[in-house]
Amino acid sequence: YTTLNFDYWKKRGIPYVTPTLPFLGSLFPLFWKPTHDVDLERCQKLGPVYG
């Protein structure tokens, strides 16, 4: 149940960050890095629009 929507963006053809843990999804890196650093890395990897 907790991983039911992990493929939400994939089904729609939108680049996305692969969720790692149930309940946390893709928020896990935010425990160790500032939000702007995580966001910058994701924008460089996935482009300016991602899910």
Jmol script that loads the backbone (N, CA, C; Angstrom):
load data "model"
ATOM      1  N   TYR A   1       0.818  -1.199   0.000  1.00  0.00           N
ATOM      2  CA  TYR A   1       0.000   0.000   0.000  1.00  0.00           C
ATOM      3  C   TYR A   1       0.862   1.263   0.000  1.00  0.00           C
ATOM      4  N   THR A   2       1.957   1.244   0.728  1.00  0.00           N
ATOM      5  CA  THR A   2       2.791   2.455   0.836  1.00  0.00           C
ATOM      6  C   THR A   2       3.607   2.732  -0.418  1.00  0.00           C
ATOM      7  N   THR A   3       3.721   1.768  -1.302  1.00  0.00           N
ATOM      8  CA  THR A   3       4.484   1.975  -2.537  1.00  0.00           C
ATOM      9  C   THR A   3       3.584   1.996  -3.768  1.00  0.00           C
ATOM     10  N   LEU A   4       2.307   2.086  -3.567  1.00  0.00           N
ATOM     11  CA  LEU A   4       1.330   2.007  -4.652  1.00  0.00           C
ATOM     12  C   LEU A   4       1.547   3.069  -5.731  1.00  0.00           C
ATOM     13  N   ASN A   5       1.865   4.285  -5.338  1.00  0.00           N
ATOM     14  CA  ASN A   5       1.996   5.392  -6.292  1.00  0.00           C
ATOM     15  C   ASN A   5       3.441   5.723  -6.654  1.00  0.00           C
ATOM     16  N   PHE A   6       4.371   4.829  -6.378  1.00  0.00           N
ATOM     17  CA  PHE A   6       5.773   5.100  -6.688  1.00  0.00           C
ATOM     18  C   PHE A   6       6.011   5.259  -8.181  1.00  0.00           C
ATOM     19  N   ASP A   7       5.134   4.737  -9.017  1.00  0.00           N
ATOM     20  CA  ASP A   7       5.311   4.854 -10.462  1.00  0.00           C
ATOM     21  C   ASP A   7       4.358   5.875 -11.093  1.00  0.00           C
ATOM     22  N   TYR A   8       3.825   6.770 -10.304  1.00  0.00           N
ATOM     23  CA  TYR A   8       2.868   7.776 -10.774  1.00  0.00           C
ATOM     24  C   TYR A   8       3.423   8.585 -11.943  1.00  0.00           C
ATOM     25  N   TRP A   9       4.632   9.133 -11.787  1.00  0.00           N
ATOM     26  CA  TRP A   9       5.224   9.973 -12.835  1.00  0.00           C
ATOM     27  C   TRP A   9       5.684   9.140 -14.018  1.00  0.00           C
ATOM     28  N   LYS A  10       6.156   7.927 -13.760  1.00  0.00           N
ATOM     29  CA  LYS A  10       6.604   7.040 -14.837  1.00  0.00           C
ATOM     30  C   LYS A  10       5.459   6.726 -15.795  1.00  0.00           C
ATOM     31  N   LYS A  11       4.285   6.471 -15.265  1.00  0.00           N
ATOM     32  CA  LYS A  11       3.113   6.171 -16.092  1.00  0.00           C
ATOM     33  C   LYS A  11       2.756   7.339 -17.002  1.00  0.00           C
ATOM     34  N   ARG A  12       3.115   8.546 -16.606  1.00  0.00           N
ATOM     35  CA  ARG A  12       2.777   9.739 -17.364  1.00  0.00           C
ATOM     36  C   ARG A  12       3.918  10.224 -18.251  1.00  0.00           C
ATOM     37  N   GLY A  13       5.040   9.506 -18.239  1.00  0.00           N
ATOM     38  CA  GLY A  13       6.164   9.845 -19.103  1.00  0.00           C
ATOM     39  C   GLY A  13       6.941  11.068 -18.665  1.00  0.00           C
ATOM     40  N   ILE A  14       6.905  11.382 -17.376  1.00  0.00           N
ATOM     41  CA  ILE A  14       7.603  12.552 -16.845  1.00  0.00           C
ATOM     42  C   ILE A  14       8.829  12.071 -16.075  1.00  0.00           C
ATOM     43  N   PRO A  15      10.014  12.679 -16.310  1.00  0.00           N
ATOM     44  CA  PRO A  15      11.196  12.278 -15.548  1.00  0.00           C
ATOM     45  C   PRO A  15      10.937  12.467 -14.055  1.00  0.00           C
ATOM     46  N   TYR A  16      11.454  11.553 -13.253  1.00  0.00           N
ATOM     47  CA  TYR A  16      11.176  11.628 -11.822  1.00  0.00           C
ATOM     48  C   TYR A  16      12.322  11.046 -11.016  1.00  0.00           C
ATOM     49  N   VAL A  17      12.337  11.376  -9.744  1.00  0.00           N
ATOM     50  CA  VAL A  17      13.300  10.828  -8.806  1.00  0.00           C
ATOM     51  C   VAL A  17      12.715   9.516  -8.292  1.00  0.00           C
ATOM     52  N   THR A  18      13.469   8.449  -8.407  1.00  0.00           N
ATOM     53  CA  THR A  18      12.989   7.153  -7.957  1.00  0.00           C
ATOM     54  C   THR A  18      12.882   7.143  -6.434  1.00  0.00           C
ATOM     55  N   PRO A  19      11.699   6.878  -5.888  1.00  0.00           N
ATOM     56  CA  PRO A  19      11.536   6.819  -4.437  1.00  0.00           C
ATOM     57  C   PRO A  19      12.354   5.670  -3.850  1.00  0.00           C
ATOM     58  N   THR A  20      12.892   5.889  -2.657  1.00  0.00           N
ATOM     59  CA  THR A  20      13.746   4.878  -2.055  1.00  0.00           C
ATOM     60  C   THR A  20      13.079   4.137  -0.909  1.00  0.00           C
ATOM     61  N   LEU A  21      12.310   4.838  -0.106  1.00  0.00           N
ATOM     62  CA  LEU A  21      11.707   4.216   1.071  1.00  0.00           C
ATOM     63  C   LEU A  21      10.214   4.498   1.149  1.00  0.00           C
ATOM     64  N   PRO A  22       9.438   3.538   1.642  1.00  0.00           N
ATOM     65  CA  PRO A  22       8.020   3.816   1.881  1.00  0.00           C
ATOM     66  C   PRO A  22       7.876   4.966   2.880  1.00  0.00           C
ATOM     67  N   PHE A  23       6.868   5.743   2.739  1.00  0.00           N
ATOM     68  CA  PHE A  23       6.530   6.910   3.567  1.00  0.00           C
ATOM     69  C   PHE A  23       7.438   8.111   3.320  1.00  0.00           C
ATOM     70  N   LEU A  24       8.693   7.893   2.971  1.00  0.00           N
ATOM     71  CA  LEU A  24       9.606   9.011   2.719  1.00  0.00           C
ATOM     72  C   LEU A  24       9.743   9.322   1.243  1.00  0.00           C
ATOM     73  N   GLY A  25       9.538   8.326   0.402  1.00  0.00           N
ATOM     74  CA  GLY A  25       9.639   8.547  -1.034  1.00  0.00           C
ATOM     75  C   GLY A  25      11.014   9.043  -1.430  1.00  0.00           C
ATOM     76  N   SER A  26      11.079  10.216  -2.039  1.00  0.00           N
ATOM     77  CA  SER A  26      12.355  10.772  -2.497  1.00  0.00           C
ATOM     78  C   SER A  26      12.866  11.877  -1.569  1.00  0.00           C
ATOM     79  N   LEU A  27      12.351  11.953  -0.356  1.00  0.00           N
ATOM     80  CA  LEU A  27      12.770  12.983   0.598  1.00  0.00           C
ATOM     81  C   LEU A  27      14.001  12.582   1.403  1.00  0.00           C
ATOM     82  N   PHE A  28      14.423  11.344   1.293  1.00  0.00           N
ATOM     83  CA  PHE A  28      15.517  10.815   2.102  1.00  0.00           C
ATOM     84  C   PHE A  28      16.791  11.663   2.053  1.00  0.00           C
ATOM     85  N   PRO A  29      17.265  12.136   0.879  1.00  0.00           N
ATOM     86  CA  PRO A  29      18.500  12.935   0.841  1.00  0.00           C
ATOM     87  C   PRO A  29      18.398  14.261   1.605  1.00  0.00           C
ATOM     88  N   LEU A  30      17.198  14.733   1.843  1.00  0.00           N
ATOM     89  CA  LEU A  30      17.043  16.020   2.525  1.00  0.00           C
ATOM     90  C   LEU A  30      17.445  15.962   3.998  1.00  0.00           C
ATOM     91  N   PHE A  31      17.668  14.768   4.528  1.00  0.00           N
ATOM     92  CA  PHE A  31      18.134  14.644   5.912  1.00  0.00           C
ATOM     93  C   PHE A  31      19.602  15.014   6.047  1.00  0.00           C
ATOM     94  N   TRP A  32      20.367  14.933   4.929  1.00  0.00           N
ATOM     95  CA  TRP A  32      21.803  15.186   4.983  1.00  0.00           C
ATOM     96  C   TRP A  32      22.257  16.394   4.186  1.00  0.00           C
ATOM     97  N   LYS A  33      21.447  16.837   3.246  1.00  0.00           N
ATOM     98  CA  LYS A  33      21.856  17.950   2.391  1.00  0.00           C
ATOM     99  C   LYS A  33      20.817  19.062   2.459  1.00  0.00           C
ATOM    100  N   PRO A  34      21.247  20.303   2.259  1.00  0.00           N
ATOM    101  CA  PRO A  34      20.286  21.406   2.173  1.00  0.00           C
ATOM    102  C   PRO A  34      19.353  21.218   0.975  1.00  0.00           C
ATOM    103  N   THR A  35      18.151  21.711   1.101  1.00  0.00           N
ATOM    104  CA  THR A  35      17.128  21.555   0.068  1.00  0.00           C
ATOM    105  C   THR A  35      17.600  22.078  -1.282  1.00  0.00           C
ATOM    106  N   HIS A  36      18.265  23.233  -1.281  1.00  0.00           N
ATOM    107  CA  HIS A  36      18.678  23.811  -2.562  1.00  0.00           C
ATOM    108  C   HIS A  36      19.732  22.953  -3.265  1.00  0.00           C
ATOM    109  N   ASP A  37      20.584  22.266  -2.505  1.00  0.00           N
ATOM    110  CA  ASP A  37      21.576  21.387  -3.129  1.00  0.00           C
ATOM    111  C   ASP A  37      20.911  20.167  -3.767  1.00  0.00           C
ATOM    112  N   VAL A  38      19.954  19.586  -3.065  1.00  0.00           N
ATOM    113  CA  VAL A  38      19.229  18.426  -3.598  1.00  0.00           C
ATOM    114  C   VAL A  38      18.455  18.836  -4.843  1.00  0.00           C
ATOM    115  N   ASP A  39      17.805  19.981  -4.785  1.00  0.00           N
ATOM    116  CA  ASP A  39      17.021  20.458  -5.925  1.00  0.00           C
ATOM    117  C   ASP A  39      17.916  20.741  -7.134  1.00  0.00           C
ATOM    118  N   LEU A  40      19.069  21.338  -6.909  1.00  0.00           N
ATOM    119  CA  LEU A  40      20.010  21.620  -7.996  1.00  0.00           C
ATOM    120  C   LEU A  40      20.491  20.326  -8.656  1.00  0.00           C
ATOM    121  N   GLU A  41      20.836  19.331  -7.846  1.00  0.00           N
ATOM    122  CA  GLU A  41      21.281  18.045  -8.392  1.00  0.00           C
ATOM    123  C   GLU A  41      20.187  17.404  -9.245  1.00  0.00           C
ATOM    124  N   ARG A  42      18.967  17.465  -8.759  1.00  0.00           N
ATOM    125  CA  ARG A  42      17.852  16.865  -9.493  1.00  0.00           C
ATOM    126  C   ARG A  42      17.568  17.621 -10.788  1.00  0.00           C
ATOM    127  N   CYS A  43      17.675  18.933 -10.765  1.00  0.00           N
ATOM    128  CA  CYS A  43      17.456  19.723 -11.986  1.00  0.00           C
ATOM    129  C   CYS A  43      18.534  19.426 -13.021  1.00  0.00           C
ATOM    130  N   GLN A  44      19.774  19.265 -12.573  1.00  0.00           N
ATOM    131  CA  GLN A  44      20.859  18.953 -13.498  1.00  0.00           C
ATOM    132  C   GLN A  44      20.685  17.560 -14.093  1.00  0.00           C
ATOM    133  N   LYS A  45      20.188  16.624 -13.306  1.00  0.00           N
ATOM    134  CA  LYS A  45      20.023  15.248 -13.767  1.00  0.00           C
ATOM    135  C   LYS A  45      18.765  15.058 -14.613  1.00  0.00           C
ATOM    136  N   LEU A  46      17.642  15.657 -14.187  1.00  0.00           N
ATOM    137  CA  LEU A  46      16.346  15.377 -14.804  1.00  0.00           C
ATOM    138  C   LEU A  46      15.800  16.504 -15.671  1.00  0.00           C
ATOM    139  N   GLY A  47      16.384  17.682 -15.576  1.00  0.00           N
ATOM    140  CA  GLY A  47      15.864  18.821 -16.324  1.00  0.00           C
ATOM    141  C   GLY A  47      15.039  19.720 -15.416  1.00  0.00           C
ATOM    142  N   PRO A  48      14.595  20.858 -15.932  1.00  0.00           N
ATOM    143  CA  PRO A  48      13.904  21.837 -15.094  1.00  0.00           C
ATOM    144  C   PRO A  48      12.511  21.398 -14.633  1.00  0.00           C
ATOM    145  N   VAL A  49      11.899  20.453 -15.345  1.00  0.00           N
ATOM    146  CA  VAL A  49      10.570  19.975 -14.939  1.00  0.00           C
ATOM    147  C   VAL A  49      10.665  18.483 -14.667  1.00  0.00           C
ATOM    148  N   TYR A  50      10.375  18.108 -13.435  1.00  0.00           N
ATOM    149  CA  TYR A  50      10.402  16.691 -13.077  1.00  0.00           C
ATOM    150  C   TYR A  50       9.370  16.432 -11.998  1.00  0.00           C
ATOM    151  N   GLY A  51       9.031  15.164 -11.824  1.00  0.00           N
ATOM    152  CA  GLY A  51       8.008  14.776 -10.848  1.00  0.00           C
ATOM    153  C   GLY A  51       8.603  14.320  -9.562  1.00  0.00           C
TER     154      GLY A  51
END
end "model"
wireframe off; spacefill off
backbone 0.3
color backbone group
